[in-house]
Amino acid sequence: MNGDAVFWGSIITVVISVVIIIFLGFKVKNLIKSDAEKHGNQ
Protein backbone atom coordinates (compact mmCIF):
# COMPACT_ATOMS: atom_id res chain seq x y z
CA MET A 1 0.00 0.00 0.00
CA ASN A 2 2.79 2.42 0.88
CA GLY A 3 4.58 1.83 -2.44
CA ASP A 4 1.29 2.32 -4.27
CA ALA A 5 0.73 5.66 -2.51
CA VAL A 6 4.24 6.79 -3.44
CA PHE A 7 3.65 5.70 -7.04
CA TRP A 8 0.38 7.65 -7.36
CA GLY A 9 1.92 10.65 -5.58
CA SER A 10 4.73 10.69 -8.12
CA ILE A 11 2.29 10.41 -11.05
CA ILE A 12 0.14 13.26 -9.70
CA THR A 13 3.23 15.42 -9.11
CA VAL A 14 4.44 14.84 -12.68
CA VAL A 15 0.99 15.65 -14.12
CA ILE A 16 0.73 18.87 -12.10
CA SER A 17 4.26 19.87 -13.16
CA VAL A 18 3.44 19.30 -16.85
CA VAL A 19 0.22 21.33 -16.55
CA ILE A 20 2.11 24.21 -14.89
CA ILE A 21 4.84 24.14 -17.56
CA ILE A 22 2.25 24.22 -20.37
CA PHE A 23 0.36 27.05 -18.63
CA LEU A 24 3.55 29.08 -18.19
CA GLY A 25 4.45 28.41 -21.81
CA PHE A 26 1.16 29.91 -22.97
CA LYS A 27 1.61 32.91 -20.67
CA VAL A 28 5.13 33.56 -21.99
CA LYS A 29 3.94 33.16 -25.59
CA ASN A 30 1.16 35.70 -25.02
CA LEU A 31 3.59 38.11 -23.33
CA ILE A 32 6.04 37.84 -26.24
CA LYS A 33 3.22 38.36 -28.74
CA SER A 34 1.82 41.42 -26.95
CA ASP A 35 5.35 42.82 -26.51
CA ALA A 36 6.06 42.37 -30.22
CA GLU A 37 2.79 44.14 -31.08
CA LYS A 38 3.71 47.07 -28.82
CA HIS A 39 7.13 47.38 -30.42
CA GLY A 40 5.58 47.08 -33.87
CA ASN A 41 3.27 50.02 -33.21
CA GLN A 42 6.11 52.32 -32.18
N, C-alpha and C positions, 0 to 999 in steps of 0.2 A: 504493500500500500504506500509506504513512504517513497519508494522509487517511482511509483506511478505519479504521485503528487509532484515530485521533482520534475518528472518528464513533462507533465501538463503545464507546470509553472514555466518551464523553459520555452515550450511552444507558445504560450500566451505572451511571454516577454518578447519573443522574436516577432510575433504578429504585431504587437503594439509598436515595436521599434520600426518595422517596415511601414506601418501606417503613418507614423510621425515623420519618417524620412520622405515619404511621398507627399505628405501635406506641406512640409517645409520646401520641397522642390517646387510645388505649385506656387507657394508664396514668393519664392525667390524669382521664379519665372515671371510672375505678374509684376513684381517690383522692377525687374530689368526692363520689361516691356513698357511700363509707365514712365520709367526714367528715360528710355530711348525716345518716347513720344515727346517728353518735355524738352529734351535736347534738340529734337527735330524741329520743334516750333520756334526755337530761339533764332 
